[in-house]
Amino acid sequence: MRPLRLLAAVTGSPRLLAAAPRTGTAPVHVPPDSLSGAGGTAPAPDRPSSRTRLRAWAELLRVSALFTVPGDALAGAAATGRRPGRGTALAVGASLCLYEAGMALNDWADREEDAVDRPHRPIPSGRVAPGAALAAAGALTAAGLALAARAGRPALAVASGLAATVWAYDLRLKHTRLGPAAMASARALDLLLGATATAGAASAAPGPAGTHAAPGPAGAHPPSAALPAALALGAHTYAVTAVSRHEVQGGSTAAPLAALAGVAGLGAAALRGRPAHGEPSPAPATGTLLLPAFVAAYLRTAAVPLLHAALNPSPPLTRRAVGGGIRAMIPLQATLAARAGSPLVGLAAMGLFPLARALSRKVSPT
């Protein structure tokens, strides 16, 4: 055997085998892309599949929490004493866009922190580019404002305040003492958006001959009548946000205990015989039957995991309490609608609860 071929056989070098001449045979060709190291290139990695990319965006946008959004507009519409209509649908669309804008912006703003605490999140894991998340936040904000504008100038004004609150929370206020208050304000504004858009679209509808607006139904109220419901939803959101600040490290007993007290107080207030000032009275028959059921669902969804987190403030139980608090917004919205005299609207909102619970098993809402 020739010295060069002997060396190639000992070292197993494909380059030497390719270079060594053979008697009566053609030289062996080795493709350049099959080599590693100097002089070769590694194969290009496969692009992620469409399903993988879709999963990453679903995690980024926390789509399981989306089902907690439409009830804000429904509860706001109920507070005005009107049936949900075109304005309510526009408010739902605007709320969904602004909510998802906040989710995308949240992960973009927290990308460096998540790289340490939650490297599995879509941006630090490399499944979603930071620029793409920021662009999505901007596009969704613009879409939400455009939808709100179609419901009238008052609705656009409320939606603009909501969008400003969302961006201020994600970019500046989240890690300050004002963080829970900012999040609570955003959720309260979302309910007021539903009330304003519903009333505005109804007043802009063509009325009888010779009039410019359709008359409101008997017992209709201005959007300001939704303030008590907005404050109740904001109080719940404040409590859940305060607990969420400990979902990574855990260790806080005071936050879940305070949230548990707040949830119990909201449930008791909802069952109170006389509505708060400015609230319409509930429907006597159907509302009497459904209101206690909605309150029971709210307490079971929010209070039980909060109690577990208070007894054992570990990160998993704290995250479970936060997830339960987010899903509990749906029965709370149903409670507010029933208390405002629209139990069937509350029942429609509750129809989203099984979907939110099922999807939360696949995509975490936190």
Secondary structure, DSSP 8 states (H G I E B T S, - for coil): --HHHHHHHHHT-HHHHHHS--TTS------GGG--STT----------HHHHHHHHHHHHTGGGGGGSHHHHHHHHHHTT----HHHHHHHHHHHHHHHHHHHHHHHHTHHHHHHH-TTSTTTTTSS-HHHHHHHHHHHHHHHHHHHHTT-HHHHHHHHHHHHHHHHIIIIITTSTTHHHHHHHHHHHHHHHHHHHHHHHHHHS--STT-SS----TT---GGGGHHHHHHHHHHHHHHHHHHTTTTT---SHHHHHHHHHHHHHHHHHT-SS--TT-----SSHHHHHHHHHHHHHHHHHHHHHHHHHHS--HHHHHHHHHHHHHTHHHHHHHHHHHTT-HHHHHHHHTTHHHHHHHHTTS---
